[in-house]
Amino acid sequence: MRSRVLAGLAALPLAAVMASCSSTPPMTAAELITKVNQATLSAGSVSYKVIATQTPKKGQAKAPVETLTAQISAPASAESIRYDRGGGNVDVIFVGGLAYVRGDHSTLYYGLGFADEAATKYAGQWISIAPNDPPFKEISATLTITSNIQAFIPVGKSITIGNQTTINGVTGIPLSGAAPASITVKSGALRLYVDPKTYLPVAAGEVGLNSSGSQVSEVVKFHSWGKPVTVTAPTGAISYSSAVHG
């Protein structure tokens, strides 16, 4: 359903976020990751923005910039994906045990499996998705704090910790390593910045290649850790079962 990308992060340019660091850390990378996981679960909620850009190969058209904004908690979460041009825009809300999706034709056709006619008819309208509907499990799984934060934690055997640093007012301990494979980036390098006092993520930067071999970069900024997420179910939503057959 979604890719990890997003916008509004000019304050954290990728070149600065991915700047080199070195030091002998007071703890191992594994220990720091454990603290990050514990801190994020204890916080219970977070908001963040990601901006993703793609460098096209020679002869390819410039790819659109993808922006994702998210408010993640339990039992209510919300995400929005926007492109600066083209299709694929979507809003997702999870509240009251139901998922709600509002997408354009492209999202409904490719993401939810709507027939062309139904995707045209219901584009831009809220669709309610119940637990017994086919897309529910996948959608709800992307709206947990664990699934969202794990996407920005380095993986592999060569994870390193650098000196505490400040980038445009954001202070953090850099944790660097391989990026988890995702819809957006198949392989790449990731650096996560962790608050040295709370062990909560404050920012991240990623550079890698997508499935077509083009370079993709993402910059992420986290905020509002532990603050309640207020989400309201949209009115007038059409049930998935009715829409997909309509």
N, C-alpha and C positions, 0 to 999 in steps of 0.2 A: 504494500500500500504506500509506504512512504520511503523517501530517501533522506539521509541525514544531511541537509544542507540549509544554508540560510542567510539572513541579512541584518543590516544595521550595525555592522561591527567595524566601521572605518577607524574607530579608536584603537583597534587591535590589528594592525596590518600583519599579514602572514609572515613577511620577512622578519618582523620583530618578534613575533610569537615563536618562530622556529629558530631564533638566534642560538648560537652554540653556548654551552655551559659546561663547567667542569669543577669538581671538588671531590673530597672524600666525605660522603654523607654520614650523618650520625646513626642511620638505620639502613637496612637493606631495601631494595626496591620492593621485594615481596612484603616486607613489613609495612611499608608505606601504602601499598595497594590495599592491604588488609585494613589499615586505618581509614582509608578513603571509603571502602565498602561499608564499614561500620558506621562512619559518620553520615554517609548519604542515607542509609536506611534509618538511622536515628532521626535525621532531619525530616524525612517523610514527604517532603515536597520541594520543588524547585521550578524556576522559570529559566529559560535560556533562548538564545537566538544563534542561528548558524547562517553563515553566508558561504555558498559554494560556487566556484567558478571553474570553467573548463577551458583549457588551452587547446584549440583544434589543431589537427594535423594539417599539413600543407594541402591546400585545395578544399578543405572542409569549411563549412560556414561557421561563423562564431556561434558557440552554444549560448543559450540563455542562462542568466544568473538565477539560481534557485535560492529562495529564502524560506527558512522554516522558523516559526516561533512556537514555543511550547510552554505549557503550564502543566506540570505533572505532579499528581498526588493520588491518594486513594481515599475515598472511592470516586473522585471526580478529576478528570483531566481534559485537556484540550490542545489541539495542534492545528497549525495553519501552514500550508505550503503555497508559495507564490513564485511564479516565474516572471521575469521582466518582459517576456513576450512568449507567445505560443500557448499550448495547452498543458494540462496537468495540474491545474490549480485545484486545491481541495481544502476543506475545513472538516475536522473530526472532533466530536465531543463525546466523552464517556461520562454518563451520570445516571443515577437511578437504576443501575444494572443493564442499561441499554447503550448501544453505540449509535451515534448520529453522524451521518456523512452528507456533506454538500459538495458536489464536484461538478466540473465541466464535462462535456461530452467525452473527452479523452479519458478522464478519470473513471467515469462510470463504465465505459466500454472496455478499457484495458484493465482497470483495477478491480472492478466489481463484476465483470462478466456480463454486463447488460447487452442485449441485442442493440443493434444500431438505432432502430426506431425508438426503443425505450430510453436509450442514453440521450437521444435528442429531446425526447419529451420531458424527461426529469432532470435535465441539466440545470444546475442552479437551485434545485429544490432540496430540502432536507429529507433524507431517507433514514428511517429508524431501523436498526438492525438488532434483533433479539438473539439471545444465547443459542437458540436452535437454528439460526440462519447460518449458511455456509461461511460467510466472511467474518463472523463475529470473533472467533477464536484468534485469528491472525490480527485483526484490528485491536482487540483488547490487549493482546500481548505486547503491542508496541507502545502502549500507554501506561506502562508501569515505570517506577523510578529506576528499578534495576535494569530493565532493558535499555532505557535511555542513557544511563550513566556508563554502563559497560561498553557502549559503543565508542566512548571517548577515553578508555583506559588502555594503555599500551599492552601488547601481548608478546609472548615469545621468551626466549632465554636471555636475550641481550638488552634488558631494560636497565637504564642508568638514571641516577639522580644527580642533578646539578646544583649550583649555588642558588640560594634564595635570591630572587631578582624582582624588580619593579618595572612594569611596562605600562606607560600611560596611566599611572596611578593604581594599577593592579599588582599586588604583591603575591608571589607564590613560589613554591618549590617546584622546579621543572622535573617531570618524570617522562623520560623519552624511550621510545622503542618502536616496534612494528605496530602498524595500525590493524585493528580487527577488520577482516573482510566484510564488506557491506554492499548494498545495492549501488552506492556511489563510487566507492573505492575498492578495487579488487586486491591491490597490494600497495603499501606505502609506508611512510614514516609518520609517527604521531608524537606530539609533545603535549602533555597535560600539566597545567599549573595548579598546585594545591595550596590552599591557605595554610600557612605554617602553624596557626593557632587552633583552627577548627578541623583541619584535614579535609575540608570540603573543596571541590573543584571550583576554580574561579575563571579559568579560560583554557582553551585548547587550540592547537593548530595542526593541520594535517596536509600532507602532500603525497600524492600517489597516482596510480594509473587506473583507469576504468577498463571495462571489458573490451573496449574498442582500441585501447592503447593510448588514448589521449590523457594528458596530465590534468588532474583535478586537484584543486586546493579548497580547504574548508577552514574557516575561522569561527570559533565558538566562544560565547561569553555567558557564564552562568550568573544568576542573581536570585534574590528572594528565597534563599534556603529557609525551610521551616515555616514559611508564611502560608496560611490557608489559601487554597485555590477555590475560587467561587465560580461555579459553572451552572448555567441554567439550561434546562432542556428546551430546545426550540419548539415553538408551537406550530401546529399544522403539518407535522412531519408525516410522510407517507411510509407505510411499512415496506420493508424490503421485499417480502413475498408478493405484495401487490404490484410494486414497481417493476420488479425484474420480469414479471409475466405480463406487464401492461404495455 
